[in-house]
Structures are given as C-alpha cells and as structure tokens.
C-alpha cells in the first residue's frame, strides 16, 4: 500500500509533515510518498546515500496557499503538491492521499480529478466526534454549504457504510441533526429529508439535538456542510477554551495546582479523548479514491494519525463498500420512484 502525503500543505508544513511520515512508517506496513520540494523534504527526512526506507519523495514546485479559492486551485491544474497527490491516486500509483492544506481546494481537486462515485451527487467530509462511550461520525463537516434532501440521504448512506465497515458497528444508528427530536420540527430541508431516511436501507433513528451528540446514542449524525462545520468549530473552540481556563486557574492558585496534580491521570485521559488531533483527519466520502482531509493546524502527531485513518480505509476497501451501499440505495429508491410517478 502506498499513501501520497501533501508535504507542503498546512500551517506547519513541511517541518511537521516529514516527521509525521517517518513516525507513520514505523507504525504501519505502508509506503509513504512525500510530495513537494524534493531538496527540502530529503533534508528534513535525513536522506542518506541510500535514501530513507519506506519513505519516497516526489518533486513538485507548486503549492496552494491556505487562502486561495478552489477555482484558483483548479485553474492551476496539476502544478501543486496536493494535485500531484490526487493524480497519483487517479493513476493507481497510490491508494490514498492525505493533506492538511487548503480543504476547499482539496475537495474541488479530488471531485474534479477522481470524480464522484456513481449516483453520488456531492462528496461529504466525515469527522469523528468523541462521545461518552466511543465516537460518532458527523457529516457533512464542510464540503457543501447548501444541500438538498437527496444529498443528506446520500450522506446518511455513506456515513452508515463507513461506520459499519471501518468502525465495525452492526446496524449503525443514523440521525439528522435538528433543533428538536420531534419529526415535525426543523427547517424545510430537515423535514423533507426525514421521510427519505425513514425509507432508506439504513438504521434511521430520527432526529438528534446538538446537546445529545456526546451521549453516544447515535453513531452517524447527518447535517448539511454549513451546520456541520459550525458544530465542529464550536466543539473545537469550546474544548480549547476549557483547557485555557483550567490552565489559567492553575497558574493563579496553589490549591488548584495541588488538586490538578492529584487529578493529572484523569485530565490526561480527558485531553486525549477530546483532542481533535487524536482523530487525525476526516475522510472525504463519495469520491473514487481514499482522500483524508487534515486540520490546517495539524502537528506531526495529527498527521501521523491521519495517515493511519487513510491506511485503515484502504485496508477495509471503503470505496468498494461505498459503491455497494449506494447501489443498494438505488435499488430501493427505483421501485418507490416508479410507483410515485405512476400515481
């Protein structure tokens, strides 16, 4: 298995990307190809006369800035590190791509070059959300700001497939993120989507409110990309603010410092469990290739985790599993659609 890593994408690239690739190579039975400035990458990787075992480098002089628009990225064509990674997947030279660069550009390039899985209108970014008893999948987390009911239906199908085949959950529970649990609540999009999911070949359990995501009663949470991204950013900001407040209290109180010392193991567990970096990256579901979107502020630990996410998705053949799930969705929809049109 070979994973192409965009070594020039992200706030700390390539200084944090290269060590992450070396860490991942030690943990995983994969070959990693770093794409970017060859001389700089080889220097960071400590290349000797015989190279670095398991880590190769492919030169690419172009890179996409974090503030560039997806349109500008598409106009640039293949002259960027992330576009080169995606092209490697398209040509079968790599089985997955990981990038912490411009996510909008990444999604646009992946959709354009790899194309969507048949009968998938739009891809979705699927992120892990920690819960009291494990983790849930939230999608879409930002690929699509405006969605139609059929898009949410496809997101639900892909999320359920991911939870079943990668997380190993039997009949994963799927819910729509809403302002209330009742079927009649919500905006037009949510209310129109509800009956579609109720008839789909998934374990649909209804609506879920934002404050119930952490309870662990749902495995897949479906939302449009605007709402999903807001939820994700609020969760990240809330957790970071809590840590900052706690650290501030420690600095100003000896009593709090003593209590913190006694509670250190519990706090360490809490910080690990709710730290976004521990979950590495988010899969872009719906395209014909394993694409992992990492946070722009990812350090070497987070990038290493993202590479693990990519390797796990390849090992479970998630793309083929996704195609099968979408075909099953189409088989269920077609008779119902024909009946509706005849009435």
N, C-alpha and C positions, 0 to 999 in steps of 0.2 A: 504494500500500500504506500502510495506517495501523497503527501499533503503539501500543497503550494501555500506559502505564507507570504503575505504582502509585508515585506520588511520595512517599507517606507511609510506605511500608514499608521496614524495615531500620534498622540501628543508627545510620546516618549520614544518614537521610532528614530533610528533603528537600535539605539542603545539598549532598550528593554526587550526588543523583539528577538534579537540574536541569542541572548542568554536563555530566553524562553524556549527557543527551538532546541537548544542544546539540552535543556532540562527535560523537555518532552521526549527527545530522542533516547535519553537514559531510561525513561519510564515506559515507553511504548515501543512495540515492534513495528515501527514505521520509518519510512524515509521522508525527510523533510527538505523541501527545496525553498530556499530563501530567494525572493525576487526583489532586486533593487540595485543600488550602486555596488558593483562587484568588488571593487578595491576596498571600499569601506566595510562591507559586510565580511569579507575574508579577514580583514584586520581584527574586527570585533570577535570573530569566531575563532581566532587564534590558528588560522590555517598554517600548517607546516608544509614541507615539500610534498607530502603525500595527501594533503587535504585534510578534511575532517570527516571521520567515519559516520555515515548515516545522514550527513547534512551537506547538501549541494547548494550551489549559488548560480542563479541565472541573472545576467546583467540586464538592467533596464534603467535608462537615464531619466525617464519621465515619472512624475508623481502628481497626484491630485491633491490640492490643498483642502483643508477641512472646511473652508468657506466657499469652495467652488460649487456651482449649481450642477445638478445632474445633466442638464443639457450641455453645459460646457464639457463635462466628462465624456459624454457621448461624441461630441464633436472632436475631441482629442483622439478618438479612435483607440487603437491598441497601444499607444505610446504612454503607458503609465504602468506602474508596478501592479496595481490591482487588476487592470485589464489583462495584463500578461498572465496573471494567476488564473483568471477566469478562462482565458484562451487555452491554457494547459488542461483544464478540466474538460473543455469542449472537445479538444483533440485527443483525449484519453491519456495524456501524459501525466495527469494527476487525478486522484479520485475525490479530492476535496480542496477547498480554498478557505483560508482564514484571513480576515482583515480587520484592523482596528481603525481604519481610515474613514473617510467621508462615507457615512452609511447611505445617504441618498444616492450618491454616485455608484456605490457598490450595488445597490438594489437595481438601479437603472441599467447598469452594465450587465449584471447577471441575467436580468429579464431579457435584454436585447440579444445577448450572445448565446445564452443557454436555452432560451425560450421556456415558456411555461409548460408544465405537464398537461397533457391533453385534457380538455374540459375544465381546466383551472383558469379562471379569468384574471385573477391577481394573486401574486405571492403574498405571504404574510410572515412577519418576524415573530418567532415564538420564543418567549423568555421564561425562565424558571422563576417562580415566586415561592419563597420558603413558607411553609405552614407549620402548625404545631406538631404535626405527625409526619411530615415529609416535605413534598414540594408539589406545586401545581404549575400548569403551563398556561401562560397568558398570551393570547394572540388575537388581533394583530397589535404589535407594540410600536408601530410607527411607519410601516411601509405604505399605508393607504389612509389618507386623512378623511376621504369621503368614500362611503361604501353603500352598496345596495344589499337587500336581503339575501340574494343568491351568493354574494361574496361571503357573508357571515356563515352561510350554510357550508360553503367550501372550507372556510377556516375551521369550522367545528369538525368537519370530516378529517381534515389533515391533522388537527390537534389530537383527535381521538386516536388516529393511526399512530402518531408519534408516541403518545402515552402508552399505547398497547405494546408496540414492537420494540421501543427503545427503553422505556421505563419498566416494562414487564407487567403492566396493570391489566387485569382481566375486566373487560367491560368498563373502561374509564368513564367517570361521571362528567358530563358536559353541561355547562350552564352559560346563560347570557348575562353579562354584567348589566345591571339595571338599577334604578333608583328605588325599587321595591321588589318584593318576592312575588306579588300577585301578578297573574297572567295579563291583567288589563292595564297594568302600569307601564310607563315608559314612553319614549317618543315614537314617531311613526316607524322608524327603522326597526326598533326593538319589537314593537307589536306585530309588525309584518313578518319578521323573522321567526317569531315564536312557533307558528304552525308549521313552518318549513322544517325546523329542527325536530318538532314533535313527530313528524312523519319519516324522518331520515333514519337510516340503519345505524344509529348510534344510541348510546345510553344517555338520552337527554333528560335532565332532572329539573329543568325550569330556569328561573331567574336566580341571580345571586347579587346581593348588595356588596358594595366595596368593603364595608367593615367586616364581612364574613369570609373574605378570601383566605385569611390566615387560619380559619377554623379547621381546614383540611377536609371539609365535607364534599368538596368538588375537586376534580383532577384537571379539568380543562375549562378555562374561563375565556369566553369569546366576546370581542368588542371590536368596533372599528378602530383604525390606527390612531386617530386623534385622541379618543378616550383612553385607549390602551397605553399610549405614550405618556399621557398626563398622569395616569395611575402609576406607571413605572417611575417617572421622575419624582412624584410626590413621595413614594415609598423610599427611594434612594435618599432624597433630601431629609425626610423625617428621621431615618436611621442615623445619618451623618450628624444631624443637629443634636440628637440624643447623646451621641458619643461626645460631641464637643461640649455640651452642657455638663456631662459627667466629668470629663477631664478638667473643666474649669472649676468644678466643686472640689475636686481632689487637690488642686493647687492651693485653694484658699482655706482648707480645713484639715487639721491634723486628725480629727476624729473620723472624717470621711475617708482619709487615706488609710487609717487603720482598718476600717470596715472593708474598704476596697481590697486590701491585702488579703483579708480572710475570704473574700468572695472572688478572688482572682480566677480560680478554675472555672467558676460559673460564668463570669464575664467573658473569659476567653472563648468558651463554648458559644456564648450568645453572639459574640463578634464574628466568629467563624460562620455560624449558621446564617446570619443575616447580612453578611458582607457580599455585595454583588460580584466582587472579584472571584469568590469561591465558585461561582457558577459559570465562569469563563466567558462564554459567548452565547449568542442566540442563533438558532438555525433559521435560515430563510427558506420556509416551506413553500413548495409549489413550482419550483424551477427544476429543470433536468440536470441537477448536479448538487452535491453537498456544499453549501455555502454557509459559513459561520461568521456572523457579524459580531465583532467585539466592541466594547466600550472604548471611546476615544482616549479615555484616561487610563487605559489598561497598563499595568506594570507587567513584569516578566511572569509573575505568578498567575495573573489573569489570562495572559496569552497562552501560557502552558496549559491551563485548564480549557481554553478554547480549542486548542489542538486536540485535547482529549475528547471534547464534545464531537469534533469532526470525525475522529477515528472511530468513536462509538457508533456514529450514524452510518458510516461506511460499513462497519462490521455487521450491522443489523440490516443492511441493504434497504435503508429507509426510502430511497427513491422508488424502487420497485414496489415496496409495500404501499407507498402513497398512490402509485398508479392503480394498484388493485382496489384500494379503498374508493378512489374516485370512480372507477368503473362500476363498482357495486352501487355507488350513489346514483349513477346514471341509469342503471338497470331498474332501480326502484322508482326514480322520477319519471322515466319514459311512459310506463303504463298510466300513471296518475295524470301526466300531462295530456296524454291522448284522450283519456276519459273526460278531462276538463274541457278540452277543445270540442268534443262531440256534443256536450250539453248546451 
